[in-house]
């Protein structure tokens, strides 16, 4: 399903925080971690059907207020992390909007059934042979 990425990116808001990890003093001074926030209910980019699909497939990334969030702290600059967060969010949204293929139920072929029954028969014979028969 196609959607207007430019319009969607205008709806994104960003929050920065200090990124963890190695880096010495710079880690404590510079806010390079970026969190992308998107309020789903306030969007005009998607139809109602698409919104329901997004809400069901991205529910683990949507908080109780209905805000979708993605974080990025891989790079050492805030701008790069912002671009990474946007690309992550767009990829997740595109993936959620894809139609899932319906699985066709298939039957096992004759050879598979025959092999399964043969292995069951061998297992049964093995257990019977282990049976202690004390007929004196």
BADOMAR-525041 format. One line per field, with one value per atom (N, C-alpha, C): atom name; y, z, x. Coordinates in steps of 0.05 Angstrom, whole numbers, padded with zeros to 5 digits. Layout:
BEGIN
name = [CA, ...] $
north = [Y, ...] $
up = [Z, ...] $
east = [X, ...] $
This chain:
BEGIN
name = [N, CA, C, N, CA, C, N, CA, C, N, CA, C, N, CA, C, N, CA, C, N, CA, C, N, CA, C, N, CA, C, N, CA, C, N, CA, C, N, CA, C, N, CA, C, N, CA, C, N, CA, C, N, CA, C, N, CA, C, N, CA, C, N, CA, C, N, CA, C, N, CA, C, N, CA, C, N, CA, C, N, CA, C, N, CA, C, N, CA, C, N, CA, C, N, CA, C, N, CA, C, N, CA, C, N, CA, C, N, CA, C, N, CA, C, N, CA, C, N, CA, C, N, CA, C, N, CA, C, N, CA, C, N, CA, C, N, CA, C, N, CA, C, N, CA, C, N, CA, C, N, CA, C, N, CA, C, N, CA, C, N, CA, C, N, CA, C, N, CA, C, N, CA, C, N, CA, C, N, CA, C, N, CA, C, N, CA, C, N, CA, C, N, CA, C, N, CA, C, N, CA, C, N, CA, C, N, CA, C, N, CA, C, N, CA, C, N, CA, C, N, CA, C, N, CA, C, N, CA, C, N, CA, C, N, CA, C, N, CA, C, N, CA, C, N, CA, C, N, CA, C, N, CA, C, N, CA, C, N, CA, C, N, CA, C, N, CA, C, N, CA, C, N, CA, C, N, CA, C, N, CA, C, N, CA, C, N, CA, C, N, CA, C, N, CA, C, N, CA, C, N, CA, C, N, CA, C, N, CA, C, N, CA, C, N, CA, C, N, CA, C, N, CA, C, N, CA, C, N, CA, C, N, CA, C, N, CA, C, N, CA, C, N, CA, C, N, CA, C, N, CA, C, N, CA, C, N, CA, C, N, CA, C, N, CA, C, N, CA, C, N, CA, C, N, CA, C, N, CA, C, N, CA, C, N, CA, C, N, CA, C, N, CA, C, N, CA, C, N, CA, C, N, CA, C, N, CA, C, N, CA, C, N, CA, C, N, CA, C, N, CA, C, N, CA, C, N, CA, C, N, CA, C, N, CA, C, N, CA, C, N, CA, C, N, CA, C, N, CA, C, N, CA, C, N, CA, C, N, CA, C, N, CA, C, N, CA, C, N, CA, C, N, CA, C] $
north = [-00024, 00000, 00025, 00043, 00068, 00089, 00106, 00129, 00151, 00175, 00199, 00200, 00192, 00192, 00220, 00239, 00267, 00278, 00273, 00282, 00268, 00242, 00227, 00237, 00244, 00254, 00280, 00296, 00322, 00317, 00294, 00288, 00277, 00269, 00259, 00281, 00275, 00293, 00278, 00293, 00280, 00289, 00271, 00277, 00267, 00282, 00274, 00267, 00250, 00243, 00236, 00234, 00226, 00196, 00190, 00163, 00149, 00124, 00109, 00097, 00083, 00069, 00083, 00074, 00085, 00114, 00129, 00156, 00176, 00168, 00186, 00210, 00233, 00257, 00265, 00259, 00267, 00255, 00231, 00217, 00233, 00244, 00258, 00287, 00297, 00324, 00326, 00308, 00311, 00292, 00303, 00287, 00277, 00253, 00242, 00221, 00209, 00190, 00204, 00193, 00206, 00187, 00197, 00181, 00194, 00179, 00189, 00183, 00202, 00199, 00206, 00190, 00195, 00188, 00208, 00205, 00194, 00168, 00155, 00166, 00173, 00183, 00209, 00225, 00251, 00252, 00229, 00228, 00229, 00241, 00243, 00228, 00214, 00200, 00173, 00159, 00132, 00131, 00111, 00106, 00092, 00088, 00075, 00046, 00033, 00004, 00002, 00020, 00020, 00026, 00045, 00052, 00028, 00013, -00011, -00032, -00034, -00053, -00045, -00019, -00009, -00013, -00007, -00010, -00039, -00057, -00085, -00097, -00089, -00100, -00086, -00061, -00046, -00041, -00058, -00053, -00053, -00068, -00069, -00043, -00026, -00001, 00023, 00018, 00040, 00040, 00063, 00065, 00069, 00073, 00076, 00101, 00122, 00146, 00145, 00123, 00120, 00132, 00133, 00145, 00122, 00122, 00103, 00114, 00098, 00108, 00089, 00101, 00087, 00102, 00088, 00101, 00093, 00111, 00106, 00118, 00102, 00113, 00099, 00090, 00075, 00094, 00117, 00135, 00154, 00169, 00188, 00216, 00220, 00247, 00245, 00267, 00268, 00267, 00281, 00281, 00253, 00239, 00211, 00194, 00197, 00181, 00188, 00214, 00222, 00209, 00208, 00196, 00166, 00153, 00125, 00119, 00136, 00132, 00135, 00154, 00158, 00134, 00125, 00101, 00076, 00073, 00050, 00052, 00076, 00079, 00074, 00085, 00081, 00051, 00038, 00009, -00007, -00001, -00015, -00010, 00015, 00022, 00008, 00008, -00006, -00036, -00048, -00076, -00083, -00065, -00070, -00067, -00051, -00047, -00069, -00086, -00107, -00127, -00137, -00158, -00185, -00199, -00225, -00245, -00263, -00284, -00305, -00314, -00334, -00361, -00376, -00402, -00422, -00437, -00458, -00483, -00496, -00521, -00543, -00558, -00580, -00606, -00628, -00654, -00665, -00682, -00694, -00714, -00717, -00735, -00764, -00782, -00811, -00821, -00813, -00823, -00814, -00789, -00779, -00795, -00801, -00817, -00845, -00857, -00884, -00885, -00865, -00864, -00861, -00844, -00840, -00866, -00880, -00905, -00926, -00927, -00946, -00942, -00916, -00910, -00916, -00912, -00919, -00949, -00965, -00994, -01004, -00992, -01000, -00994, -00971, -00963, -00982, -00990, -01009, -01036, -01045, -01071, -01070, -01048, -01044, -01046, -01034, -01034, -01063, -01076, -01104, -01122, -01118, -01135, -01131, -01107, -01101, -01112, -01120, -01130, -01157, -01159, -01183, -01203, -01225, -01245, -01269, -01274, -01296, -01319, -01331, -01354, -01379, -01391, -01415, -01439] $
up = [00000, 00000, 00000, -00017, -00019, -00001, 00009, 00025, 00021, 00028, 00024, 00047, 00041, 00061, 00071, 00052, 00060, 00080, 00075, 00093, 00120, 00119, 00144, 00160, 00147, 00161, 00174, 00164, 00176, 00203, 00206, 00230, 00252, 00245, 00265, 00283, 00309, 00327, 00339, 00349, 00359, 00387, 00403, 00430, 00432, 00444, 00446, 00476, 00479, 00506, 00504, 00527, 00527, 00521, 00502, 00494, 00512, 00519, 00536, 00521, 00536, 00523, 00526, 00511, 00512, 00501, 00510, 00499, 00518, 00543, 00563, 00569, 00571, 00579, 00558, 00533, 00512, 00515, 00526, 00530, 00550, 00570, 00591, 00583, 00561, 00552, 00529, 00510, 00485, 00483, 00475, 00472, 00443, 00439, 00412, 00407, 00428, 00424, 00415, 00395, 00384, 00387, 00397, 00398, 00380, 00360, 00342, 00354, 00354, 00365, 00343, 00342, 00321, 00334, 00335, 00346, 00324, 00327, 00306, 00301, 00322, 00319, 00304, 00305, 00293, 00264, 00251, 00224, 00203, 00181, 00158, 00134, 00138, 00116, 00109, 00129, 00125, 00128, 00115, 00117, 00144, 00150, 00175, 00175, 00152, 00150, 00155, 00142, 00146, 00175, 00188, 00215, 00234, 00230, 00246, 00242, 00217, 00211, 00225, 00224, 00237, 00268, 00279, 00308, 00317, 00301, 00309, 00305, 00284, 00278, 00293, 00301, 00315, 00344, 00355, 00383, 00404, 00399, 00418, 00418, 00398, 00396, 00402, 00408, 00413, 00443, 00456, 00485, 00491, 00516, 00524, 00514, 00507, 00496, 00466, 00454, 00425, 00409, 00422, 00409, 00400, 00375, 00364, 00368, 00377, 00382, 00372, 00362, 00353, 00363, 00374, 00383, 00366, 00365, 00351, 00366, 00372, 00386, 00375, 00350, 00338, 00331, 00320, 00310, 00332, 00327, 00347, 00343, 00321, 00317, 00318, 00328, 00331, 00304, 00284, 00257, 00245, 00247, 00236, 00251, 00277, 00292, 00284, 00278, 00269, 00243, 00224, 00199, 00202, 00220, 00225, 00237, 00255, 00268, 00247, 00229, 00208, 00190, 00182, 00163, 00177, 00203, 00218, 00219, 00226, 00228, 00202, 00180, 00154, 00146, 00152, 00146, 00162, 00187, 00204, 00194, 00186, 00177, 00150, 00132, 00106, 00111, 00129, 00134, 00146, 00163, 00176, 00156, 00135, 00116, 00094, 00093, 00073, 00079, 00057, 00061, 00066, 00086, 00092, 00074, 00063, 00046, 00063, 00052, 00066, 00061, 00082, 00079, 00068, 00048, 00037, 00053, 00062, 00076, 00056, 00062, 00044, 00059, 00045, 00057, 00053, 00071, 00067, 00044, 00028, 00005, 00015, -00004, 00003, 00015, 00004, 00013, 00042, 00049, 00076, 00096, 00088, 00105, 00109, 00087, 00087, 00106, 00103, 00120, 00150, 00155, 00183, 00195, 00180, 00190, 00193, 00175, 00177, 00202, 00208, 00231, 00257, 00256, 00280, 00284, 00262, 00264, 00275, 00266, 00276, 00305, 00314, 00342, 00359, 00349, 00364, 00367, 00345, 00346, 00365, 00366, 00384, 00413, 00419, 00446, 00454, 00434, 00440, 00445, 00430, 00434, 00461, 00473, 00499, 00522, 00515, 00535, 00546, 00573, 00586, 00587, 00574, 00573, 00588, 00612, 00630, 00629, 00606, 00604, 00608, 00632, 00638, 00641] $
east = [00017, 00000, 00018, 00011, 00027, 00015, 00034, 00026, 00046, 00038, 00055, 00076, 00101, 00122, 00129, 00129, 00136, 00115, 00090, 00068, 00071, 00077, 00080, 00103, 00125, 00149, 00144, 00125, 00118, 00104, 00091, 00076, 00094, 00118, 00137, 00147, 00150, 00164, 00187, 00206, 00231, 00237, 00249, 00258, 00286, 00304, 00331, 00338, 00358, 00367, 00397, 00409, 00437, 00439, 00456, 00460, 00479, 00475, 00492, 00516, 00532, 00555, 00581, 00600, 00627, 00628, 00648, 00650, 00662, 00665, 00678, 00660, 00673, 00658, 00637, 00643, 00624, 00597, 00596, 00570, 00553, 00566, 00552, 00544, 00555, 00549, 00529, 00531, 00517, 00493, 00470, 00446, 00444, 00454, 00455, 00433, 00422, 00401, 00375, 00362, 00338, 00314, 00292, 00268, 00247, 00238, 00217, 00190, 00173, 00146, 00126, 00104, 00084, 00057, 00039, 00012, -00006, -00013, -00028, -00056, -00070, -00098, -00099, -00078, -00079, -00069, -00066, -00056, -00078, -00071, -00089, -00078, -00057, -00043, -00056, -00067, -00077, -00108, -00119, -00148, -00154, -00179, -00187, -00177, -00180, -00172, -00142, -00126, -00097, -00090, -00104, -00099, -00103, -00125, -00130, -00108, -00099, -00078, -00052, -00046, -00022, -00024, -00047, -00050, -00047, -00057, -00056, -00028, -00014, 00012, 00035, 00031, 00052, 00045, 00027, 00018, 00040, 00061, 00083, 00100, 00096, 00111, 00093, 00068, 00049, 00043, 00046, 00041, 00012, 00005, -00023, -00036, -00020, -00032, -00035, -00027, -00030, -00007, 00016, 00040, 00059, 00066, 00085, 00113, 00131, 00158, 00179, 00201, 00225, 00249, 00269, 00293, 00317, 00336, 00361, 00384, 00404, 00428, 00453, 00452, 00474, 00497, 00490, 00511, 00520, 00541, 00552, 00541, 00526, 00515, 00484, 00472, 00444, 00430, 00441, 00429, 00428, 00450, 00450, 00430, 00428, 00408, 00380, 00375, 00349, 00342, 00361, 00356, 00351, 00367, 00363, 00336, 00327, 00301, 00278, 00281, 00260, 00260, 00283, 00283, 00272, 00279, 00268, 00237, 00227, 00198, 00184, 00195, 00182, 00183, 00205, 00207, 00186, 00183, 00163, 00135, 00129, 00102, 00097, 00116, 00112, 00108, 00124, 00121, 00094, 00084, 00058, 00035, 00039, 00017, 00016, 00037, 00037, 00015, 00003, -00017, -00003, -00012, 00000, -00013, 00004, -00006, -00021, -00044, -00059, -00046, -00042, -00029, -00049, -00040, -00057, -00052, -00073, -00070, -00063, -00042, -00034, -00034, -00038, -00036, -00008, 00001, 00027, 00025, 00047, 00045, 00047, 00042, 00040, 00066, 00089, 00114, 00119, 00112, 00115, 00098, 00073, 00055, 00067, 00076, 00087, 00112, 00129, 00153, 00146, 00127, 00118, 00107, 00090, 00079, 00100, 00119, 00141, 00158, 00164, 00180, 00165, 00139, 00122, 00122, 00121, 00121, 00147, 00169, 00196, 00199, 00189, 00190, 00174, 00151, 00134, 00147, 00160, 00174, 00198, 00212, 00234, 00224, 00202, 00191, 00182, 00170, 00160, 00184, 00206, 00230, 00242, 00239, 00250, 00233, 00209, 00190, 00201, 00202, 00211, 00188, 00191, 00170, 00180, 00169, 00177, 00158, 00155, 00138, 00154, 00153, 00168, 00150] $
